[in-house]
Amino acid sequence: FGSYTFFTNKFCDGHKGRFGDWDVSGASNLSELNSLLKQIMIRRLKKDVLKDLPPKRRSRCIIPINKKDTKHISKLSKLLKEAHQAMNGS
């Protein structure tokens, strides 16, 4: 696939981001990438390969949080909301 820069330019819509960093969060030329990967990858579903496994079980675990951590989490949540609003121009 060549270098990181070549790959990200070609398949990740790589470009210089707003802050001068290299933004590789996009996607491009996906049909070509799919064709290349089909030659070297085999994709199987777990249900087709491991028939003996039981189905997934999901459960919730309640974790107690102390006052200090609650304040810290609230502060981080507020900062994330502000950053999201700033990025979306709201």
Secondary structure, DSSP 8 states (H G I E B T S, - for coil): ---HHHHHHHHS--EE-TTSSEE--S---HHHHHHHHHTT-----HHHH-TTS-------------HHHHHHHHHHHHHHHHHHHHHHT-
